[in-house]
């Protein structure tokens, strides 16, 4: 038997008809946050880059603790 003689019935999984709305909301939230951060950098320069990142550290730290606790 060679590779060309093999009769493999491989079917692609059916596409999901319904999109996950929670995934779309998360993507839009991340996109809006990135655009606002970019506008902050454009408006305020370097402080617009590091001050939002510095403020996000405690929030992300708490989120990691909540996720790890289940």
C-alpha positions as CSV (number, residue, x, y, z in Angstrom):
1,X,0.0,0.0,0.0
2,X,1.3,3.4,-0.9
3,X,0.3,6.8,0.2
4,X,-1.6,7.4,-3.0
5,X,-3.5,4.1,-2.6
6,X,-4.7,4.7,0.9
7,X,-8.4,5.4,1.1
8,X,-8.6,7.8,4.0
9,X,-12.0,9.3,4.8
10,X,-11.0,12.4,6.6
11,X,-13.7,14.9,7.1
12,X,-13.3,18.5,8.3
13,X,-15.3,19.4,11.3
14,X,-18.5,21.3,10.6
15,X,-18.2,25.0,11.0
16,X,-20.0,26.5,14.0
17,X,-23.0,28.5,12.8
18,X,-23.3,30.6,16.0
19,X,-20.5,32.9,17.1
20,X,-19.6,33.2,20.8
21,X,-20.9,36.6,21.8
22,X,-18.7,36.7,25.0
23,X,-15.6,36.2,22.8
24,X,-16.6,39.1,20.6
25,X,-17.2,41.4,23.6
26,X,-13.8,40.5,25.0
27,X,-12.1,41.2,21.7
28,X,-13.9,44.6,21.4
29,X,-13.0,45.5,25.0
30,X,-9.3,44.7,24.3
31,X,-9.4,46.6,21.0
32,X,-11.0,49.7,22.6
33,X,-8.5,49.6,25.5
34,X,-5.6,49.4,23.1
35,X,-6.9,52.3,21.1
36,X,-7.4,54.4,24.2
37,X,-3.9,53.6,25.4
38,X,-2.6,54.6,22.0
39,X,-4.4,57.9,22.2
40,X,-3.0,58.4,25.7
41,X,0.5,57.9,24.4
42,X,-0.2,60.3,21.5
43,X,-1.6,62.9,23.8
44,X,0.7,62.8,26.8
45,X,3.8,61.1,25.4
46,X,5.9,58.7,27.5
47,X,3.8,59.3,30.7
48,X,0.8,58.2,28.7
49,X,2.6,54.9,28.1
50,X,3.7,54.0,31.6
51,X,1.1,55.5,33.9
52,X,-1.8,53.3,32.6
53,X,0.5,50.3,32.7
54,X,1.4,51.1,36.3
55,X,-2.2,51.5,37.3
56,X,-3.1,48.2,35.6
57,X,-0.6,46.2,37.8
58,X,-2.8,45.9,40.9
59,X,-5.9,45.1,38.9
60,X,-4.1,42.3,36.9
61,X,-2.5,41.0,40.1
62,X,-6.0,40.7,41.8
63,X,-7.3,39.1,38.6
64,X,-4.6,36.5,38.7
65,X,-5.3,35.7,42.3
66,X,-9.1,35.3,41.6
67,X,-8.4,33.1,38.6
68,X,-5.9,30.9,40.5
69,X,-8.4,30.4,43.4
70,X,-11.1,29.2,40.9
